[in-house]
Amino acid sequence: FDRSIDLLVSRLRQRLLDDAREPAYIKTVRSEGYVFSLPVEILGAEQ
């Protein structure tokens, strides 16, 4: 596992003002990685 991903997620959380202990945007999934915790909408996509 590459620790640089952890560093990048940490920087992203700082910019989003997201607290790792009580995340609003990016949650840590133990032994798996990270997941966005809000719905993601693709803009301009044809349905």
Backbone torsions as a table, in degrees:
resi	resn	phi	psi	omega
1	PHE	NA	135.9	-175.8
2	ASP	-93.1	119.1	-178.6
3	ARG	-67.9	-15.5	179.4
4	SER	-64.8	-27.9	176.2
5	ILE	-64.4	-42.6	177.7
6	ASP	-58.8	-42.5	179.5
7	LEU	-64.2	-44.1	179.6
8	LEU	-65.0	-40.6	177.6
9	VAL	-65.5	-39.1	177.3
10	SER	-60.8	-44.0	178.6
11	ARG	-65.3	-40.8	178.3
12	LEU	-63.6	-42.2	177.3
13	ARG	-61.2	-39.8	178.2
14	GLN	-60.9	-43.7	-178.9
15	ARG	-68.4	-32.0	178.9
16	LEU	-86.7	-2.6	-174.7
17	LEU	56.6	41.5	-178.9
18	ASP	-100.0	131.5	-179.2
19	ASP	-92.3	123.6	-178.4
20	ALA	-62.7	-27.5	-179.7
21	ARG	-76.4	-31.4	176.6
22	GLU	-136.2	73.1	-172.5
23	PRO	-70.8	139.6	175.2
24	ALA	-102.9	-26.3	-173.3
25	TYR	-116.8	-44.4	-175.2
26	ILE	-124.8	116.5	178.8
27	LYS	-102.1	146.9	175.9
28	THR	-92.0	127.5	176.3
29	VAL	-104.6	110.8	-174.1
30	ARG	-54.7	132.0	179.8
31	SER	64.6	10.2	-179.7
32	GLU	-123.6	-55.0	-176.8
33	GLY	150.8	-131.9	-175.4
34	TYR	-130.2	156.3	178.1
35	VAL	-145.9	141.3	173.0
36	PHE	-71.3	135.1	-175.5
37	SER	-100.4	4.9	175.2
38	LEU	-114.6	154.1	177.0
39	PRO	-60.8	142.6	178.4
40	VAL	-107.7	129.1	-179.9
41	GLU	-118.0	129.7	177.8
42	ILE	-89.7	116.6	-178.1
43	LEU	-82.6	138.7	176.6
44	GLY	80.0	5.8	179.8
45	ALA	-80.7	138.8	176.1
46	GLU	-80.3	140.6	-178.2
47	GLN	-109.2	NA	NA
